[in-house]
Amino acid sequence: MQNTSHAVMAQRVEAKDSPDDFPTPPWATRALIEHVLGGEGETALQSCLEPACGAGHMAKVLMEYFSNVHSSDAYYYGYGEIKNFLGDSYTDKSFDWIITNPPFRLAEEFLLHSLKIAKRGVAILARTVFLESAGRYNAIFQNNPPTLFAQFVERVPMVKGRLDPRATTATGYAWFVWDLSKNGPSQLVWIPPCRKQLERAGDYETPTRPKRIRAA
């Protein structure tokens, strides 16, 4: 009999060709701006790229805070441009910020590519266990650690293919932030309980999705 406990299911591994589509609850994106990056005043005149936008749940929130948000995804969900972030070329230093919830299996590649394109910083939402592994330590953390590791104290439930306000999870998530204007050791911060304060009417209203199309 299959063990379907939350703790076990949290260890799910996606297939190599999976779009790994786990939409980000909008409040979790607002938490990054409000509790980690300093609020709307810090980003209002800046540009942002969201290169794994899915149906736009994160990108639409970023538009509340940034003057210009460009959205793309390797798959088309009815929002943004069809563009393979890792396969298509972007001009170096062409966006102030890159903020995204990348496919977990590609998070390292997304980060390294983002650091070339961003002028001010990169923030990725990832499972807390992204901190682990000798491979990531050698490729990233040893010489280029994040400026901030911002751990959610509340769970951030994500469900494959949809937003669900009733979802639960045993998986911990954090924002990993590289502020390119700062040097020094990494700082650990906690994102306080904020879901109730940051949810908005209409956050979970999801339009019917078109047939998924993949970038060539």
C-alpha positions as CSV (number, residue, x, y, z in Angstrom):
1,M,0.0,0.0,0.0
2,Q,1.4,3.4,-1.0
3,N,2.5,5.7,1.8
4,T,0.8,9.0,1.1
5,S,1.7,11.0,4.2
6,H,2.6,14.6,3.7
7,A,6.2,14.0,4.8
8,V,6.7,11.3,2.2
9,M,4.9,13.0,-0.6
10,A,7.0,16.1,0.0
11,Q,9.9,14.1,-1.3
12,R,8.2,13.8,-4.7
13,V,10.6,13.8,-7.7
14,E,9.4,15.2,-11.0
15,A,10.2,13.6,-14.3
16,K,13.0,15.2,-16.3
17,D,10.6,16.5,-18.9
18,S,8.0,17.7,-16.4
19,P,7.2,21.4,-16.4
20,D,7.2,21.2,-12.6
21,D,4.2,23.5,-12.4
22,F,3.6,24.4,-8.8
23,P,2.0,27.9,-8.7
24,T,3.2,30.2,-6.0
25,P,0.5,31.5,-3.6
26,P,0.4,35.3,-4.2
27,W,0.9,36.1,-0.5
28,A,4.3,34.4,-0.6
29,T,5.5,36.8,-3.3
30,R,4.2,39.8,-1.4
31,A,6.1,38.5,1.6
32,L,9.3,38.8,-0.3
33,I,8.8,42.4,-1.1
34,E,7.2,43.5,2.2
35,H,9.4,41.5,4.6
36,V,12.7,40.9,2.8
37,L,13.3,43.6,0.1
38,G,12.1,46.5,2.0
39,G,8.6,47.2,0.6
40,E,7.2,48.9,-2.5
41,G,9.4,52.0,-2.1
42,E,12.5,50.0,-2.8
43,T,11.3,48.5,-6.1
44,A,8.8,51.0,-7.6
45,L,11.1,52.3,-10.3
46,Q,12.8,49.1,-11.1
47,S,12.4,46.3,-13.7
48,C,11.9,42.6,-13.0
49,L,12.0,39.4,-15.0
50,E,9.9,36.4,-14.0
51,P,11.3,33.6,-16.3
52,A,9.1,30.7,-15.0
53,C,5.8,32.5,-14.9
54,G,3.3,29.7,-15.5
55,A,-0.2,31.2,-15.4
56,G,1.2,34.5,-14.0
57,H,0.5,34.1,-10.2
58,M,3.8,35.5,-9.2
59,A,4.2,37.9,-12.1
60,K,0.9,39.6,-11.4
61,V,1.9,40.3,-7.8
62,L,5.3,41.6,-8.9
63,M,3.4,44.1,-11.1
64,E,2.1,45.6,-7.8
65,Y,5.6,46.6,-6.8
66,F,7.8,47.0,-10.0
67,S,7.4,49.5,-12.8
68,N,8.1,46.9,-15.4
69,V,7.7,43.2,-15.2
70,H,8.6,40.9,-18.1
71,S,7.1,37.4,-17.9
72,S,8.1,34.2,-19.7
73,D,8.0,30.4,-19.4
74,A,9.2,27.4,-21.4
75,Y,5.6,26.3,-21.5
76,Y,2.6,28.5,-22.3
77,Y,-0.3,28.7,-19.8
78,G,-2.1,31.7,-21.2
79,Y,0.2,34.2,-19.7
80,G,3.6,35.7,-20.7
81,E,6.0,34.9,-23.5
82,I,7.0,31.4,-24.5
83,K,10.7,31.4,-24.0
84,N,13.1,28.8,-22.6
85,F,15.1,30.8,-20.1
86,L,18.1,28.5,-20.1
87,G,18.0,28.1,-23.9
88,D,17.4,31.6,-25.2
89,S,19.9,34.4,-24.9
90,Y,19.3,37.4,-22.7
91,T,21.5,40.5,-22.6
92,D,23.7,40.7,-19.5
93,K,22.5,43.1,-16.8
94,S,19.2,43.8,-18.7
95,F,16.8,43.6,-15.7
96,D,17.2,45.1,-12.3
97,W,15.8,42.0,-10.6
98,I,15.0,38.4,-11.5
99,I,12.5,36.9,-9.2
100,T,11.0,33.4,-9.7
101,N,10.0,30.0,-8.4
102,P,12.0,27.9,-10.8
103,P,11.5,24.2,-11.5
104,F,13.3,22.6,-8.5
105,R,15.4,20.3,-10.6
106,L,16.6,23.3,-12.6
107,A,16.9,25.8,-9.8
108,E,20.7,25.8,-9.8
109,E,20.9,26.5,-13.5
110,F,18.2,29.2,-13.2
111,L,20.2,30.9,-10.5
112,L,23.6,30.9,-12.2
113,H,22.0,32.2,-15.4
114,S,20.0,34.9,-13.5
115,L,23.2,36.2,-11.8
116,K,24.5,37.2,-15.3
117,I,21.3,39.0,-16.4
118,A,20.3,40.8,-13.2
119,K,21.7,44.3,-12.3
120,R,20.5,44.6,-8.8
121,G,19.6,41.1,-7.5
122,V,18.1,37.7,-7.8
123,A,15.5,36.0,-5.6
124,I,14.4,32.5,-6.0
125,L,11.7,30.7,-4.0
126,A,12.9,27.1,-3.3
127,R,12.5,24.4,-0.8
128,T,14.6,24.9,2.3
129,V,16.6,21.8,1.4
130,F,18.1,23.7,-1.6
131,L,20.8,24.7,1.0
132,E,21.9,21.1,1.0
133,S,24.2,19.1,-1.4
134,A,27.9,19.2,-2.0
135,G,27.2,19.9,-5.7
136,R,25.4,23.2,-4.9
137,Y,28.0,24.1,-2.3
138,N,30.8,23.8,-4.9
139,A,28.9,25.4,-7.7
140,I,27.2,28.2,-5.8
141,F,27.5,28.7,-2.1
142,Q,31.2,28.3,-1.6
143,N,32.1,31.4,-3.6
144,N,28.8,33.1,-4.2
145,P,26.5,32.6,-1.1
146,P,23.2,34.3,-1.0
147,T,23.0,37.7,0.7
148,L,19.8,36.7,2.6
149,F,18.3,33.3,3.4
150,A,14.7,34.2,4.3
151,Q,12.9,31.3,5.8
152,F,9.1,31.2,6.0
153,V,7.9,30.4,9.5
154,E,4.5,29.5,8.0
155,R,4.2,26.7,5.4
156,V,3.7,27.8,1.8
157,P,1.4,25.1,0.3
158,M,1.9,24.5,-3.4
159,V,-0.2,22.1,-5.5
160,K,0.7,20.8,-8.9
161,G,-1.1,22.7,-11.6
162,R,-3.3,24.9,-9.5
163,L,-3.7,27.3,-6.6
164,D,-5.6,25.8,-3.6
165,P,-6.2,28.0,-0.5
166,R,-7.0,24.8,1.5
167,A,-3.8,22.9,0.6
168,T,-1.3,21.8,3.2
169,T,2.3,20.7,3.0
170,A,5.1,19.3,5.1
171,T,7.7,21.0,2.9
172,G,9.5,24.1,4.1
173,Y,10.2,27.0,1.7
174,A,12.5,30.0,1.8
175,W,13.5,33.0,-0.4
176,F,17.2,32.8,-1.4
177,V,18.2,36.4,-2.3
178,W,21.4,37.6,-3.9
179,D,21.6,41.4,-3.5
180,L,24.4,42.4,-6.0
181,S,25.0,45.7,-4.3
182,K,26.1,44.1,-1.0
183,N,29.1,42.1,0.2
184,G,29.7,40.1,3.3
185,P,28.5,36.9,5.0
186,S,25.0,35.5,4.4
187,Q,22.3,36.6,6.8
188,L,19.5,34.5,8.1
189,V,16.1,36.2,8.4
190,W,12.7,34.8,9.2
191,I,9.5,35.8,7.3
192,P,7.0,36.3,10.1
193,P,3.4,34.9,10.0
194,C,1.9,37.1,7.3
195,R,-0.4,35.0,5.1
196,K,-3.7,36.5,6.5
197,Q,-2.4,40.1,6.1
198,L,-1.0,39.6,2.6
199,E,-3.8,37.6,0.9
200,R,-6.1,39.6,-1.3
201,A,-9.6,39.1,-2.8
202,G,-9.3,37.3,-6.1
203,D,-5.9,35.8,-5.4
204,Y,-7.2,32.3,-6.0
205,E,-9.4,33.0,-9.0
206,T,-7.7,31.0,-11.7
207,P,-8.9,31.3,-15.3
208,T,-9.3,28.2,-17.4
209,R,-5.9,27.3,-18.9
210,P,-5.3,26.7,-22.6
211,K,-3.6,23.6,-23.8
212,R,0.0,23.6,-22.6
213,I,2.5,24.5,-25.4
214,R,6.3,24.1,-25.0
215,A,8.9,26.4,-26.3
216,A,10.8,25.0,-29.3
